[in-house]
Amino acid sequence: MTVKATLRLALSALIRNKARSLLTMLGIVIGVAAVIVTVAIGVGARTSVQQSISSLGSNLIVVQPGSVTQTGARTGFGGASSLTPDDGLAIAKLPGVAAVSPTVSVRTQVVAGDNNWQTTITGVAPTYTFIRSWAIASGRLFNENEVASAAKIAVLGQTVAGQLFPDGSSPIGQTIIIKGAPFTVIGTLVALGQSGLGQDQDDIVLIPYTSAMERLTGLSTVNTLMVSAGDSAQIDPVTQSVTQLLETRHRIVPPQTDDFQVRNLQAIAQTASQTGTVMELLLAGVAAVSLLVGGIGIMNIMLVSVTERTREIGLRMSVGARAATILRQFLAESIVLSTIGGLIGVVAGAIGTVAVALLTHWPTAIPLQWVLASVAFSAMVGIFFGYYPARQAAALNPIEALRFE
Amino acid sequence: MTPVVEVAGLRKEYAMGEDRVHALRGVDLTLERGEFVAVMGPSGSGKSTFMHVVGLLDSPSEGSYRFEGSEASHLSADERTDIRGRRLGFVFQAYNLLPRTSALENVELPMVYAGVPENERRPIALAKLDMVGIAHLAAHHPNQMSGGQQQRVAIARSLVNDPSLILADEPTGALDTKSSQEVMRLFTRLNREAGITVMLVTHEADVAAYARRIVSFRDGLVTSDVVNERRAA
């Protein structure tokens, strides 16, 4: 018999038992639908995290202070106060480096007239907006001279501008008070919106890093050094040369660990995608379990079906169905069941994904390879769990099968 | 002309628990083309085993069985299956129709396994349903038909590959008297008008009375083989 004829026989047998066939499929349908929905949400989230990471800046390399051990307790990264503006100036001279900016961040209250707002004051160099690919909306950014003189001037993010000047008047030329010191607003930044981690990137005030060190922290060190490599091919070499340079400057000899950490966005993106891979593996595990349960359901029903249809099998054998033909028919039945179940599951999962996306506005994406893998896995479940019942059917003796009550 | 069935020294024994059952102890019998023979006997006489061997559902332990002139006692299961599907027709006591399947599709079933192309099946099946007088029920499902009508579908199914022999195992066992008579008249008509060879297995004398020849079994042996002078129908 041809494959087509076998599938026909299997389909007509399944249609004869519509309700049972649908219930048998349900396990597979739910399993596949659950996989599709969770994968769609997971992949969507991963894609949007990656997008927001790359939106942080072009070819960005971040140098953070390392961990220090103080009386036995180790602080986390950033705990050490090891980076200075001079480190930044030295890095800027390295080949392949396009720009460097130190950052000094302090969270504090800002006052303008009757309004006040708690925000992050970040002291930076004029190169910062270039490194972050951040444009000025109005006014201007401070220049090198103003940094050198630690001028009391500020550039506002859109959120801060809106909170301090709610009437919509231009903040430029106005005075704001940061920790008791008056700063003159000289510009505003364009809105960036939320970061991939849900932070409002526009809730910020930029001031010269020198001013931040003098007026806000009183320290000679900075929080981070942001470095922009000339192009993406130079990210890795620049990361290495920055590491070597800082080891020399900080006099670090091999048994000692670095008192700083150099990370680039590729590493961060890799971490994010590793997290995503772990998620996908977990999902695959959940998928395998649910499909296994669905498969056991199929095997159960197929065994019942073989017993119930013993006389039918005897009749088919007596009118010319070989044992192998019976085996193929029952195997085809379970494969058709599980594959159709898988296909319905994909459709149900796609509908569920659209529903989730509409309700929660989460980014979603259904990767084609997961759709194909789900359907292929369903078919395999059908073969695996259908083989034993099918063999039972094919092993029947036609005389006994015909007599079966 | 070659006889349809030639059986010589046929023995069949099988294990039933500890015991060995001698179901057939040396049967000799020949069935010519166009015969209508009833095989009679009480239960345990070996008549069912004989039918299974003749119907190639089972193989004999000893002896020779020539079907349409060729030796069939040592065929493999698949070879027997192919002959059953193409050269033999079966009618059972319990009809054994596929449920929730139309009469037409039930009749088509042996052709599916014999590899008859799909577009040729329908007209053949319809012709056989017409032959047994229920072409108007082609679209009906078994549960919409009386027992007699269902048995007619089963008879049409047995005819569909133009077999050289039809084996009917207690075909009236589940039917009332009127339907039984109708089914037996149908067999008589098929035998007389279409020349179809029929072997009927029954333990009821009034059913056997329709046959032209009556073979009686007892304890695995043929005890009588007579021409039925006073044929019913």
HADDOCK unambig.tbl for C-alpha pairs under 7 A between the chains (distance, minus, plus):
assign (segid A and resid 1 and name CA) (segid B and resid 115 and name CA) 6.80 0.50 0.50
assign (segid A and resid 16 and name CA) (segid B and resid 100 and name CA) 5.85 0.50 0.50
assign (segid A and resid 312 and name CA) (segid B and resid 96 and name CA) 6.88 0.50 0.50
assign (segid A and resid 312 and name CA) (segid B and resid 98 and name CA) 6.66 0.50 0.50
assign (segid A and resid 315 and name CA) (segid B and resid 96 and name CA) 6.62 0.50 0.50
assign (segid A and resid 317 and name CA) (segid B and resid 81 and name CA) 6.96 0.50 0.50
assign (segid A and resid 318 and name CA) (segid B and resid 81 and name CA) 7.00 0.50 0.50
assign (segid A and resid 318 and name CA) (segid B and resid 84 and name CA) 6.46 0.50 0.50
assign (segid A and resid 318 and name CA) (segid B and resid 85 and name CA) 6.96 0.50 0.50
assign (segid A and resid 319 and name CA) (segid B and resid 84 and name CA) 6.15 0.50 0.50
assign (segid A and resid 319 and name CA) (segid B and resid 85 and name CA) 4.60 0.50 0.50
assign (segid A and resid 319 and name CA) (segid B and resid 110 and name CA) 5.23 0.50 0.50
assign (segid A and resid 320 and name CA) (segid B and resid 81 and name CA) 5.14 0.50 0.50
assign (segid A and resid 320 and name CA) (segid B and resid 82 and name CA) 5.58 0.50 0.50
assign (segid A and resid 320 and name CA) (segid B and resid 84 and name CA) 5.74 0.50 0.50
assign (segid A and resid 320 and name CA) (segid B and resid 85 and name CA) 3.67 0.50 0.50
assign (segid A and resid 320 and name CA) (segid B and resid 110 and name CA) 6.30 0.50 0.50
assign (segid A and resid 320 and name CA) (segid B and resid 113 and name CA) 5.66 0.50 0.50
assign (segid A and resid 320 and name CA) (segid B and resid 114 and name CA) 6.75 0.50 0.50
assign (segid A and resid 321 and name CA) (segid B and resid 81 and name CA) 6.71 0.50 0.50
assign (segid A and resid 321 and name CA) (segid B and resid 113 and name CA) 5.75 0.50 0.50
assign (segid A and resid 322 and name CA) (segid B and resid 78 and name CA) 5.84 0.50 0.50
assign (segid A and resid 322 and name CA) (segid B and resid 81 and name CA) 6.02 0.50 0.50
assign (segid A and resid 398 and name CA) (segid B and resid 57 and name CA) 6.81 0.50 0.50
assign (segid A and resid 399 and name CA) (segid B and resid 57 and name CA) 6.61 0.50 0.50
